[in-house]
Amino acid sequence: MPVGAASWSFSQEDFAAITQSLQRFLHDSNARCALLVDRSGQLVATVGEQPKFDPTAFATLTAADFSANDQLAKLIGESDFNSLFHQGEKESMYLADVARRVILVVLFDNRTTLGLVRLKMKQAVDELTKLFEQVFARPQQGKGGAPGLLAGADDEIDKLFQ
Amino acid sequence: MSMINYASREINCKIVYYGPGLGGKTTNLEHIYGKVQPDTRGKLISLATETERTLFFDFLPVDLGTIRGFKTRFHLYTVPGQVYYNASRKLILKGVDGIVFVGDSQVERMEANQEAMQNLYDNMAEYGYDLTKMPFVIQYNKRDLPNAAPVRDLQAGLNPGWEVTEPSRQRVAPDPAHAGENLVEQLPTGEWVEHAPYFEAVAVTGDGVFETLRAVSKLVLKSLA
């Protein structure tokens, strides 16, 4: 594996804890949907109303949006922007950094207010940061963070590409 | 940075197509998009200017099959090739698992190729990635053009090989894609070098596009094994 490309994996228990925390947040904030996207553009989890758009494309653009804004922050002398807000006529979205590795995206409409979403989000971000820090602190077994998943699968990989 | 999701039983990997402007990176993705079954790919997203030059990136997710019950999903990205878009180009490399360098075979683009290759090394190094230690393949595109440089020249200019210092790896490794050529070899000077696998292509007709994709994805999966 390349030096510096920290692969990571999370278990079903992690996933359950993350989902639970997000569900609580959605309930408290009255937002529609929450997505977790990793900084490289991979969708980690979706909670709440299932979005009608293509979530993979959405995740990619989210990561790009956040990265571009990070660079803008540096240009004006900030280390980063830890949250972003995009306002639409009916639908809006709020993005926040979690543990410097993941982005929480919240979609909400006029059933709630930006103030409430923002308030509840701070709590959710703190909770998720703790959860993700635990995931990242865990020693990742195997070269790619896939404990034994593809070990000895060389033949199967060869077959896939015949 | 591959992501393994046990809940949805997916392995997600990121592959970036890099190279000089107008070299055919977007064309590679467009060809893949057009040829794979619609149920195994997502939308092709292009953040491009009005003149169809890539401004930020193109993105295409494709499923390449199942291994050990896990769906292998590859996220293919291109970067903007034009020199002055370096800031956005660098962002796309974040968390990359495999790189395809799409070189332009035309003689007069040699300098642009070399500049892009250097830029790739530099940007990777800034993230702490070592290009010589990760899945990396080179595609020589536009082989059909009359002004295409001989592959030998392109190899000498862009893929001269990096030094192999580990004694255990200092043995001849033949190139499975080109009979009589080696990926790891000893130079007359006694130094051992390793070349990146290379492929010839005409991306507009699709020649070599899937060979390149297959080679890089196989290397990525093997790096996880």
Interface residues (C-beta under 8 A of the other chain):
Chain A: M1 P2 V3 G4 A5 A6 S7 W8 S9 F10 S11 Q12 F15 D38 R39 S40 G41 Q42 V44 D54 T56 A57 T60 L61 A63 A64 S67 A68 Q71 G142 K143 G144 G145 A146 L149 L150 A151 G152 A153 D154 E156 I157 D158 L160 F161
Chain B: M1 S2 M3 I4 N5 Y6 A7 I11 N12 K14 G42 K43 I45 L47 F56 F57 F59 P61 L64 G65 I67 R68 F70 T72 H75 Y77 A87 S88 L91 I92 K94 G95 V96 D97 Y127 G128 Y129 D130 L131 K133 M134 R214 S217 K218 L221 K222 S223 L224 A225
